[in-house]
Amino acid sequence: MVGNLKIGQVLRYAAGKDQAPAVLDGYSNFHHVTHSPDQKRVLLEAGINGVARLSCVDGVRRPAVLIRSSPWKAGSEQTPWHDVFDMDNGHVRYFGDHKAGVTVPPGATKGNAWLLEAFSEHQAHTPAERAAAAPLFLFRSVSIDGKPKGHVEFCGLGLVERAERLVQWSGSGHTTFVNYVYDIALLDLSAEADQVSWNWIDARRDSSKTVAQALNLAPVSWREWVRRGNSALPSLRRRVARARVTKTREQRPAVGSTESAALQTIYERFDGRKHDFEALASAVAAGVLRGSGHSYVEGWLTRRSGDGGADFVGRLDIGSGLAGTSLVVLGQAKCIKPSSAVSAEEIARVVARLRRGWIGVYVTTGLYSEPAQLEMVEDQYPIVLINGMHLARQLLAIARDDHGGDLPACIDHILSGQSAVITNRRPEEVLLE
């Protein structure tokens, strides 16, 4: 064995690609850790890197696919998309390698072809087919000493859950192009102390070894997925238990960041314009809930008088038909200074309006005090808290996807549709729509 890859480990990815030294500049050498005797080097030169397929004693297989995300390129004209790495909840949303101006079909670029091939393998119906499927190794570039190149962080072992086509903006060109986006499940590696042994991939690259022989070296979660299939993913997905109270300093966007500037713009525009901010909050809540994979229907804004503490209403649909249900979503919006905090009493007033089968959403340009969060956790309040930093990020994402990155145009579009949805209907009527 040359080495293990540990989640969160930063490795040196040097231009020389020398596999001999185990450590370079104080970091584990990527080319040493991933060295397979008598095999070509494994590379991370592109975003999506397929290890060459080979004919083995029991058939043809691809040993692995390595994925590299470069956050420092996100939003550029060459890389206008923004990959999402939610390692604590075992989810990565990764955009394919098609770009504006490329003439081949979106699925025919090298990277997309490799990931679509892997997606097909990961949807296999039998253990024998799944055993041959290529595992995904995910990395992202990290900056060390101000240099964005030369180091990568290992983010986990995954497989493709979903692949879909979408239309993207091509950066500053304000044109669009078609690409693929992939939802990738990161697997739980707790049985291996968050590590993957490269011995497994060595065996998959050895044409004299069968898939079954190589599988014996795979992590427990991968072997379980091979045995049980995608229905087992909820129990095999990586989860990191964290305290549910976030300190106020961690809720503030970094000074000088894009999120900080956007949040200040939002606050200045809506300070003293309560009802307009409610329309914005309703759209942001919809984006947050849909972004978690749920089906959400926007309802209406309540009238200025007689809203009883609720500013907007929506509906969360779970499942379908007899195997489904719907929940009333009661929303509260509060535009305050980004440095101000929402208190426990303010959240409790919203919770007091909730009935059985309802949940609350609180959207603010400010923060949530630690006592407010603690009370929510201890009393098990069914409420979603969206702070100013999350609000800014969500609006920036909507602006990027639908308005070419123009935040004011995005806000104007949201506000232009508010007049038709202001009403004094009862919240439960949203279940009838």
C-alpha positions as CSV (number, residue, x, y, z in Angstrom):
1,M,0.0,0.0,0.0
2,V,1.3,3.5,-0.9
3,G,-1.2,5.4,1.2
4,N,-4.7,6.4,2.3
5,L,-6.8,9.4,1.4
6,K,-8.5,11.0,4.4
7,I,-11.5,13.3,4.2
8,G,-10.3,16.9,4.9
9,Q,-6.7,16.0,4.1
10,V,-4.8,18.6,2.0
11,L,-2.3,17.1,-0.4
12,R,0.4,18.7,-2.5
13,Y,-0.3,18.4,-6.2
14,A,3.1,19.5,-7.7
15,A,3.6,20.3,-11.4
16,G,6.6,17.8,-11.5
17,K,4.3,14.9,-10.6
18,D,7.1,12.9,-8.9
19,Q,5.7,10.1,-6.9
20,A,8.8,9.3,-5.0
21,P,8.7,11.7,-2.0
22,A,5.9,10.9,0.5
23,V,5.8,14.5,1.7
24,L,6.3,17.7,-0.3
25,D,6.5,21.1,1.4
26,G,4.9,19.7,4.6
27,Y,2.0,18.0,2.8
28,S,1.3,14.5,1.7
29,N,2.3,14.1,-2.0
30,F,-0.8,13.3,-4.1
31,H,1.2,11.4,-6.7
32,H,2.8,9.3,-3.9
33,V,-0.5,8.4,-2.3
34,T,-2.2,7.5,-5.6
35,H,0.8,5.7,-7.1
36,S,-0.1,2.3,-8.6
37,P,2.9,0.1,-9.5
38,D,3.4,-0.4,-13.3
39,Q,0.5,1.9,-14.0
40,K,0.2,5.4,-15.5
41,R,-0.1,8.3,-13.0
42,V,-3.6,9.3,-11.8
43,L,-4.1,13.0,-12.6
44,L,-6.2,15.9,-11.6
45,E,-5.4,18.2,-14.6
46,A,-9.0,18.6,-15.6
47,G,-12.2,18.9,-13.6
48,I,-13.3,15.4,-14.4
49,N,-10.5,12.7,-14.8
50,G,-11.4,9.2,-15.8
51,V,-8.8,6.5,-15.0
52,A,-8.4,4.5,-18.3
53,R,-10.7,1.5,-18.8
54,L,-9.0,-1.9,-18.9
55,S,-9.9,-5.5,-19.9
56,C,-9.7,-7.8,-16.9
57,V,-10.2,-11.5,-16.3
58,D,-13.9,-10.9,-15.7
59,G,-14.7,-8.1,-18.1
60,V,-14.0,-4.4,-18.8
61,R,-14.0,-1.8,-16.1
62,R,-13.0,1.7,-15.3
63,P,-11.1,1.7,-12.0
64,A,-12.2,5.2,-10.8
65,V,-13.2,8.7,-11.8
66,L,-11.5,11.6,-10.0
67,I,-13.3,15.0,-9.8
68,R,-11.6,18.3,-9.0
69,S,-13.5,21.5,-8.2
70,S,-11.7,24.8,-8.4
71,P,-13.6,27.3,-6.2
72,W,-11.3,30.2,-7.2
73,K,-12.5,29.8,-10.8
74,A,-16.2,29.9,-10.0
75,G,-18.0,32.7,-11.6
76,S,-15.3,33.4,-14.2
77,E,-16.0,33.6,-17.9
78,Q,-14.3,30.2,-18.3
79,T,-16.1,28.6,-15.4
80,P,-19.3,30.5,-14.7
81,W,-20.9,27.7,-12.5
82,H,-20.6,27.2,-8.8
83,D,-20.1,23.7,-7.5
84,V,-21.7,22.9,-4.1
85,F,-19.8,20.7,-1.6
86,D,-21.9,19.9,1.5
87,M,-19.6,17.4,3.0
88,D,-21.4,17.4,6.4
89,N,-24.6,16.2,4.8
90,G,-23.0,13.9,2.2
91,H,-24.0,15.9,-0.9
92,V,-22.1,17.5,-3.8
93,R,-23.7,19.3,-6.8
94,Y,-21.1,19.3,-9.5
95,F,-21.4,20.9,-13.0
96,G,-20.0,19.1,-16.1
97,D,-17.3,20.3,-18.4
98,H,-19.3,21.7,-21.3
99,K,-18.7,25.3,-22.0
100,A,-19.9,28.1,-24.2
101,G,-18.5,27.9,-27.7
102,V,-17.9,24.1,-27.6
103,T,-19.4,22.5,-30.7
104,V,-19.8,18.9,-29.6
105,P,-23.0,17.9,-27.8
106,P,-23.0,18.4,-24.0
107,G,-22.8,14.7,-23.2
108,A,-19.9,14.2,-25.6
109,T,-17.2,16.2,-23.8
110,K,-14.7,14.0,-22.1
111,G,-15.7,14.8,-18.5
112,N,-19.5,14.6,-19.1
113,A,-19.0,11.3,-21.0
114,W,-17.1,9.8,-18.1
115,L,-19.7,11.0,-15.5
116,L,-22.7,9.9,-17.6
117,E,-21.1,6.5,-17.9
118,A,-20.6,6.4,-14.2
119,F,-24.2,7.5,-13.6
120,S,-25.4,4.6,-15.8
121,E,-23.3,2.2,-13.8
122,H,-24.5,3.7,-10.4
123,Q,-28.1,3.0,-11.5
124,A,-27.4,-0.7,-12.1
125,H,-30.0,-3.2,-10.8
126,T,-27.8,-6.1,-9.8
127,P,-24.9,-6.5,-7.3
128,A,-22.7,-7.9,-10.0
129,E,-23.2,-4.8,-12.2
130,R,-22.7,-2.4,-9.3
131,A,-19.5,-4.1,-8.2
132,A,-17.9,-3.2,-11.5
133,A,-19.1,0.5,-11.3
134,A,-16.4,3.2,-11.1
135,P,-16.2,5.0,-7.7
136,L,-15.9,8.7,-7.7
137,F,-13.1,10.4,-5.7
138,L,-13.8,14.1,-5.1
139,F,-11.3,16.8,-4.5
140,R,-11.3,20.6,-4.4
141,S,-8.5,23.1,-4.9
142,V,-7.5,25.0,-1.8
143,S,-5.3,28.1,-1.5
144,I,-2.1,27.8,0.6
145,D,-0.1,31.0,1.3
146,G,-2.4,32.9,-1.1
147,K,-1.7,30.5,-4.0
148,P,-4.8,28.9,-5.4
149,K,-2.9,26.2,-7.4
150,G,-0.8,23.3,-6.2
151,H,-2.9,21.9,-3.3
152,V,-6.1,19.8,-3.2
153,E,-8.3,18.7,-0.4
154,F,-9.8,15.2,-0.4
155,C,-13.6,15.5,0.0
156,G,-14.8,11.9,-0.1
157,L,-16.0,8.9,-2.0
158,G,-19.2,9.2,-4.0
159,L,-21.6,8.0,-6.6
160,V,-23.9,9.8,-9.0
161,E,-27.5,10.0,-7.8
162,R,-28.9,12.2,-10.5
163,A,-27.8,13.8,-13.8
164,E,-29.8,16.5,-15.5
165,R,-29.4,18.9,-18.4
166,L,-29.7,22.6,-17.7
167,V,-29.1,26.0,-19.4
168,Q,-26.3,28.1,-17.9
169,W,-25.1,31.7,-18.3
170,S,-21.7,31.9,-19.9
171,G,-20.2,34.5,-17.5
172,S,-19.8,38.1,-18.7
173,G,-20.9,37.2,-22.2
174,H,-24.6,37.1,-21.2
175,T,-25.1,34.2,-23.5
176,T,-26.3,30.7,-22.6
177,F,-25.2,27.1,-23.2
178,V,-26.4,23.7,-22.3
179,N,-24.5,21.6,-19.7
180,Y,-25.0,18.7,-17.3
181,V,-25.2,19.0,-13.5
182,Y,-24.7,16.0,-11.2
183,D,-26.0,15.3,-7.7
184,I,-23.4,13.1,-6.0
185,A,-23.9,11.2,-2.8
186,L,-20.8,11.1,-0.5
187,L,-20.6,7.8,1.4
188,D,-20.0,7.3,5.1
189,L,-16.4,6.3,5.8
190,S,-16.7,6.2,9.6
191,A,-15.8,2.5,9.7
192,E,-12.5,3.4,8.1
193,A,-11.9,6.5,10.2
194,D,-12.9,8.7,7.3
195,Q,-10.2,7.2,5.0
196,V,-10.1,5.3,1.7
197,S,-7.2,2.8,1.1
198,W,-5.6,3.2,-2.4
199,N,-5.1,-0.5,-2.3
200,W,-8.7,-0.8,-3.5
201,I,-8.0,1.2,-6.6
202,D,-4.7,-0.7,-7.1
203,A,-6.7,-3.9,-7.2
204,R,-9.2,-2.4,-9.6
205,R,-6.3,-1.4,-11.9
206,D,-4.9,-4.9,-11.9
207,S,-6.3,-6.8,-14.9
208,S,-5.5,-10.1,-13.2
209,K,-7.9,-9.4,-10.3
210,T,-11.6,-9.9,-10.5
211,V,-14.1,-7.3,-9.4
212,A,-15.0,-9.5,-6.4
213,Q,-11.3,-9.6,-5.3
214,A,-11.0,-5.8,-5.6
215,L,-14.4,-5.3,-3.7
216,N,-12.9,-7.0,-0.6
217,L,-10.7,-3.9,-0.2
218,A,-13.5,-1.4,-0.7
219,P,-14.9,0.6,2.3
220,V,-17.8,-0.9,4.1
221,S,-20.4,1.6,2.8
222,W,-19.4,0.9,-0.8
223,R,-19.7,-2.8,-0.3
224,E,-23.1,-2.3,1.3
225,W,-24.2,-0.1,-1.6
226,V,-23.1,-2.9,-4.0
227,R,-25.1,-5.4,-2.1
228,R,-28.3,-3.4,-1.5
229,G,-28.4,-0.7,-4.2
230,N,-29.5,2.9,-4.1
231,S,-32.4,2.2,-1.8
232,A,-29.7,1.9,0.9
233,L,-28.3,5.4,0.3
234,P,-30.1,7.2,3.1
235,S,-28.4,5.0,5.7
236,L,-25.0,5.0,3.8
237,R,-24.7,8.7,3.2
238,R,-22.0,10.6,5.1
239,R,-23.5,12.6,8.0
240,V,-21.5,14.8,10.4
241,A,-23.2,15.5,13.8
242,R,-22.8,19.2,14.6
243,A,-24.1,21.5,17.3
244,R,-27.3,23.1,16.1
245,V,-26.4,26.5,17.6
246,T,-24.4,28.8,15.3
247,K,-22.4,31.6,16.9
248,T,-23.4,35.1,15.8
249,R,-19.9,35.8,14.4
250,E,-20.2,32.8,12.1
251,Q,-23.5,34.2,10.7
252,R,-21.8,37.3,9.4
253,P,-20.4,37.3,5.9
254,A,-16.7,38.1,5.6
255,V,-15.9,41.8,5.5
256,G,-15.3,42.9,1.9
257,S,-16.9,39.7,0.5
258,T,-19.5,39.6,-2.3
259,E,-22.1,38.4,0.3
260,S,-21.4,41.3,2.6
261,A,-21.8,43.8,-0.2
262,A,-25.0,42.1,-1.4
263,L,-26.5,42.0,2.1
264,Q,-25.8,45.7,2.6
265,T,-27.5,46.5,-0.7
266,I,-30.5,44.5,0.2
267,Y,-30.8,46.1,3.7
268,E,-30.5,49.7,2.3
269,R,-33.1,49.0,-0.4
270,F,-35.7,47.5,1.9
271,D,-35.2,49.4,5.2
272,G,-38.6,50.9,5.9
273,R,-40.3,49.0,3.1
274,K,-41.7,46.1,5.1
275,H,-44.2,44.7,2.5
276,D,-41.6,44.7,-0.3
277,F,-39.2,42.8,1.9
278,E,-41.9,40.2,2.6
279,A,-42.1,39.5,-1.2
280,L,-38.4,39.1,-1.3
281,A,-38.4,36.8,1.8
282,S,-41.1,34.6,0.2
283,A,-39.0,34.1,-2.9
284,V,-35.9,33.3,-0.9
285,A,-37.8,30.8,1.4
286,A,-39.0,29.1,-1.7
287,G,-35.5,28.8,-3.1
288,V,-34.1,27.4,0.2
289,L,-36.8,24.8,0.6
290,R,-36.7,23.7,-3.1
291,G,-32.9,23.6,-2.9
292,S,-33.2,21.0,-0.2
293,G,-34.9,18.7,-2.7
294,H,-38.5,19.4,-1.5
295,S,-41.5,20.4,-3.6
296,Y,-42.6,23.9,-2.5
297,V,-45.5,26.0,-3.7
298,E,-45.5,29.7,-3.0
299,G,-48.9,30.9,-1.8
300,W,-49.4,34.6,-1.1
301,L,-48.4,37.6,0.9
302,T,-50.7,38.7,3.7
303,R,-52.3,42.2,3.8
304,R,-50.6,44.9,5.9
305,S,-53.4,44.8,8.5
306,G,-54.7,41.7,10.1
307,D,-51.9,39.4,9.1
308,G,-51.7,38.1,12.7
309,G,-47.9,38.0,12.7
310,A,-47.6,36.1,9.4
311,D,-46.1,37.8,6.4
312,F,-46.3,35.1,3.7
313,V,-47.8,31.6,3.2
314,G,-46.7,28.6,1.2
315,R,-47.1,24.8,1.0
316,L,-44.5,22.1,1.4
317,D,-45.4,18.9,-0.5
318,I,-43.8,15.6,0.7
319,G,-44.3,12.5,-1.4
320,S,-47.3,12.1,-3.7
321,G,-50.8,10.6,-3.8
322,L,-51.6,8.3,-0.9
323,A,-47.9,8.2,-0.1
324,G,-47.7,12.0,0.4
325,T,-48.8,14.9,2.5
326,S,-48.7,18.7,2.5
327,L,-47.7,21.1,5.2
328,V,-48.7,24.8,5.6
329,V,-45.6,27.0,5.7
330,L,-46.1,30.3,7.7
331,G,-43.4,32.9,7.0
332,Q,-42.2,35.9,8.9
333,A,-39.9,38.5,7.3
334,K,-37.9,41.1,9.2
335,C,-35.5,43.7,7.6
336,I,-33.1,44.8,10.3
337,K,-29.5,46.0,10.4
338,P,-27.2,43.1,9.4
339,S,-25.5,43.4,12.7
340,S,-28.7,43.1,14.7
341,A,-30.1,39.9,16.2
342,V,-33.5,38.4,16.3
343,S,-34.5,37.4,19.8
344,A,-36.0,34.3,21.2
345,E,-39.3,36.2,21.9
346,E,-39.6,37.2,18.3
347,I,-39.3,33.6,17.1
348,A,-41.6,32.3,19.8
349,R,-44.4,34.7,18.5
350,V,-44.2,33.0,15.1
351,V,-44.2,29.6,16.6
352,A,-47.3,30.4,18.6
353,R,-49.2,30.8,15.4
354,L,-48.3,27.4,14.1
355,R,-50.9,24.6,14.2
356,R,-50.3,20.8,13.9
357,G,-49.0,20.1,10.4
358,W,-47.6,23.6,9.9
359,I,-44.0,24.8,9.9
360,G,-42.5,28.2,10.2
361,V,-39.9,30.1,8.2
362,Y,-38.2,33.2,9.5
363,V,-36.2,35.4,7.1
364,T,-34.1,38.3,8.2
365,T,-31.3,40.5,7.0
366,G,-29.8,40.2,10.5
367,L,-28.6,37.4,12.8
368,Y,-30.2,34.9,15.2
369,S,-29.1,35.2,18.8
370,E,-27.7,32.2,20.4
371,P,-30.4,32.1,23.1
372,A,-33.0,32.2,20.3
373,Q,-31.4,29.2,18.6
374,L,-31.0,27.3,21.9
375,E,-34.7,27.7,22.7
376,M,-35.6,26.6,19.2
377,V,-33.5,23.4,19.6
378,E,-34.6,22.6,23.2
379,D,-38.3,23.2,22.6
380,Q,-38.1,21.5,19.1
381,Y,-39.7,24.4,17.3
382,P,-40.7,23.4,13.7
383,I,-39.2,26.5,12.1
384,V,-36.5,27.2,9.5
385,L,-34.2,30.2,10.2
386,I,-32.7,32.1,7.3
387,N,-30.2,34.7,8.3
388,G,-28.8,37.7,6.4
389,M,-25.8,35.8,5.0
390,H,-28.0,32.9,3.8
391,L,-30.4,35.4,2.3
392,A,-27.7,37.2,0.4
393,R,-26.2,33.9,-0.9
394,Q,-29.6,32.7,-2.1
395,L,-30.4,35.9,-3.9
396,L,-26.9,36.0,-5.5
397,A,-27.6,32.4,-6.7
398,I,-31.0,33.4,-8.2
399,A,-29.4,36.4,-9.8
400,R,-26.6,34.3,-11.3
401,D,-28.9,31.6,-12.7
402,D,-31.8,33.8,-14.0
403,H,-30.5,37.3,-14.4
404,G,-26.9,37.0,-15.6
405,G,-25.6,37.9,-12.1
406,D,-27.5,41.3,-12.0
407,L,-28.7,41.4,-8.3
408,P,-30.8,44.6,-8.7
409,A,-32.6,43.1,-11.8
410,C,-33.3,40.0,-9.8
411,I,-34.8,41.9,-7.0
412,D,-36.9,44.0,-9.4
413,H,-38.2,40.9,-11.0
414,I,-39.3,39.4,-7.7
415,L,-41.0,42.6,-6.7
416,S,-42.8,43.0,-10.0
417,G,-45.0,40.0,-9.3
418,Q,-46.0,40.8,-5.7
419,S,-49.2,42.8,-6.3
420,A,-51.2,39.9,-7.7
421,V,-50.6,37.7,-4.6
422,I,-51.5,39.9,-1.7
423,T,-54.6,38.6,0.1
424,N,-56.1,38.1,3.5
425,R,-57.0,34.4,3.0
426,R,-56.6,31.9,5.8
427,P,-53.2,30.1,5.7
428,E,-54.8,26.6,5.6
429,E,-56.5,27.5,2.3
430,V,-53.1,26.9,0.6
431,L,-53.7,23.1,1.1
432,L,-56.7,23.4,-1.4
433,E,-54.6,24.7,-4.3
